[in-house]
Amino acid sequence: MKRIVEFMKRNYKVILLITALSAVLWSFIPKDKKEDPEKDKLLLELLTFVLEKGHYSPVALDDAFSKKVYAKYLDGIDPTKRFFLQSDIDEFSKYETQIDDMIKDKDLTFFNLTNSRLLQRMDESRDIYENILDKPFDFNTNESINVDYEKLPFAKNKKELADRWRKQLKLQALSSITDKQKLEEDKKAKDASYQSKSFDEIEKEVRENSLKSLNEYFDFIQKELDRNDWFSIFLNSIVERFDPHTFYFSPDDKEKFDVSMSGTFEGIGARLQKKNDAVEVSELISGGPAWKGKELEAGDLILKVGQGKEEPIDVAGMRLDDVVKKIKGPKGTEVRLTVKKVDGSIKVITIIRDEVETEETFAKSSIVEKGGKRFGIIYLPKFYISFENKENRDAYKDVATEIERLKAQNIDGIIMDLRDNGGGSLETVVKMVGLFIPEGPVVQVKAPGRNPEILPDPDKKVQYDGPLIVMINNFSASASEIFAAAIQDYKRGIIVGSKHSYGKGTVQNVIDLNQFIRGNSYGDLGALKTTIQKFYRINGGSTQREGVQSDIVFPDRFSYLDMGERDEESALPWDKIEPAKYEPLNINYDNIIANSKRRIAANNYFNLIDENAKWIFERKDENDYSLNLNEFKKEMAISDAKIKKFKAISDYNNKLQFQSLPNEVVLFEKDSLLKQKRERWHEDLQKDVYIDEALNVIIDMKSLPKPKGITAKFSMN
C-alpha cells in the first residue's frame, strides 16, 4: 500500500508542473459570471494548455488536427444529416483548416456560427416532421432508403431535407407497423373473438406515437440543454483528438462521474425523469432514505422542492438537472417534496438526506453446484473507489469480503466475472490482484520520458489460493485488463471469454480546472480527464489496442467484428518494454484448455452463436431498405427466419441453481427489491452458456496436481 501511495505522489509532479506554469493564465480574472463567451474562451485556453503540458502524447495543433476536429464535431451534432443543409456546410467549410488557429486565438466564431445554425435548423425541423406525420404514408410506392449516414451527402435544399425526414420516418413506421400487425395476429390466434385493429388504425397509431416521441425529444433539446452543453460537445471534439479517453467534464458531468466511480452519493435515493413539463419519480434506490420512508413512490410527480423550513420552490418547467441539484444535498439535511400521487392527491413528503449506495455498481456473489462441487461467482461491474473518502466502500474491500463469505461456504473454486467491466481505479486493481498472489509485481506504469515504474502487490497475504477463472469480453477494459493480464502472466488462473478484451492500455487522471484560476468569478469550470501514462503487463507487453487474449475463446455475437480500442482513430499505438522480474506458477493448463475447446466445438449452442456472429458480420454493410410495404415485409421475412433460428440461443437454460449467500438472504426479509434484483441476476446466469462452460473448466482445474517449488503456496486442490 505504501508503495502505491508513493507512486501516486510521485506522478502528481506532472500536475504540479502544470500548476506552476498556470501562472501564465492568471491574467484571466473573470469579472462577470454571466459572460459565457468569456468563460468559453477561458476554457479553451485552459484545456489546450493542460493538454500540451500534461498529456502523455500531445498532438500538434495544425491543419490536419483542425480537419479531424471539424469532422468529429459535425458528426457529433448532426450524425444522421437531417438538420444541416449543404449550403450550411459550404459556409462552415471555410473554417475546416482554421480551428487550430481559432483555438490559439480563443476565437469562438466557428462554434457560435454552427451552434446558432443548428438550433435554427432544429427549430425548423419541428414543422417538417409535424407536416409529414399529419397524413398517412403511401406504402405502395417503390422507393428505398440508405442508412449509411457516414457516406450520405448533406441535403441540397429544404425540399430534399424534408424528403430525407419523410423516408426516415417512413422506415420507422414500417418497422413499427409490421411489429404491431404481428401482435394483432397473435392476439387473434389466442382469441378468435378478438377484433383486430385495421391497417389504417395501426398506421395512425404509429404516426401519433412517432409525433409524441419526437416532440418529447425536441422538448428535451430546447428545455434541458443550454449553451454549456453544446459547448461541451465542441470541447470534447477537440480534446478527444489527443486520444479517445481524454474528456472534458462539465461541472454536472464531473459530479456524475464521481458518483459512478464511488457508487455513492448524498441525497434521497430516487431516480427522476422528465414527463412533459413535470418531473416524475421513475425508481427508488433500494436502501435509500426515500425507499426507507415508504411515502415517495415510483410514478409520483414532483411539483415543489423545499429546503428544510424554507418556502418550497415550484419546479414545473425547470431543467431536470436543476431539479436534481435541489433535491440532492448533504447527509442529515431535510428536503420537503410536494408531490402529486398517482391517484391525483397532493402530498408533502419530508425526507432526511443520507448517503445512498447505487447497488448496481458494487460487487456481488452467488454460489452454484455442479459436478458435486460448490463454486462461487463474483461479478464486478467496475473497479470503483471513492477518491473523496477512502473509508467508503471500494471494489478491493468488497471483493475481499465476498471471498471470505464464499470460503465460509466451502467453495471449490471462484469465477471472477469481469465481462463489461470498463475499469476504474489503478490502486484498487493492484490490491485486488494481491488477493490471489503472495507477492510480486502486478503492472508496470510509464510516464513520457521516464523509466517504467513497477507497482507490486502491497501485501504478502494470499486471501484465496484455489482454482480461479477470469471471464472477460470485448468490453472488459483498463483495470479489468490489468487484472486479467496479471492472473494470466502468473498462470494463477485461466482467462476465458471473447477473443480479446477492449485494449485500453492507458492511465488517466482527472484534473480540476478550477485550481488554475485565481479570483475565479465564473463558478465551477469543470474538470479534464486526460491520459498521463501507459501501463504494461509484467511480461513487458502492452494491452493498448491488442487487449488481453483469452486462453479459451468463447464464440460470441461480435466474434467477427473489429471492436475495441483498435477501432478508435485517435488511439495511442501498441508498444512493449522490458519485462519485470516475476515467477509464474509451475503449472500446465494445456490439457484443460484443449478439453474446453473440444466441448465448445461439440456444443450446439456455441455453434449457433458462431453462426449468428457470421450472419451479423455479413449484414454489417447492408444499409438499403425498401420503403414499399410488401417488399419491406419480404426483406423482414428473410431476416425473421434467421432471427427465429437464432432465438434458440436466448432460450438456453443450463438448469443450474444459483443461490445468494446467507448474509443477503437475511437482507431479503426487509428488502424485497434487492431480492428481485438477485433473482433476475440468477435467471440471467441460468441462461448463460458461458458460465456453464466456465464451470466445466474450473471443475477440470480441480484435478490439477499441486504446483511445486516457490509457487507451492498455491493449492489447486
CORMOCOR-V687206 format. One record per helix or strand of 2 or more residues. SS is the DSSP state (H for helix, E for strand). FROM is the first residue (numbers start at 1). TO is the last residue. If there is no record, write none. Layout:
BEGIN
((SS	FROM	TO) (SS	FROM	TO))
END
This chain:
BEGIN
((H	2	10) (H	13	27) (H	36	54) (H	63	77) (H	86	95) (H	99	105) (H	109	132) (E	144	146) (H	158	190) (H	199	224) (H	227	239) (E	247	249) (H	251	262) (E	264	267) (E	270	275) (E	278	284) (H	289	293) (E	301	307) (E	313	314) (H	320	327) (E	334	340) (E	346	352) (E	354	357) (H	359	361) (E	364	370) (E	373	379) (H	395	408) (E	414	417) (H	426	433) (E	441	447) (E	453	456) (E	468	472) (H	479	489) (E	494	497) (E	506	512) (H	513	516) (E	527	536) (E	541	542) (E	552	553) (H	565	567) (H	590	602) (H	604	619) (E	624	626) (H	629	650) (E	658	659) (H	662	668) (H	672	686) (H	689	701) (H	709	713))
END
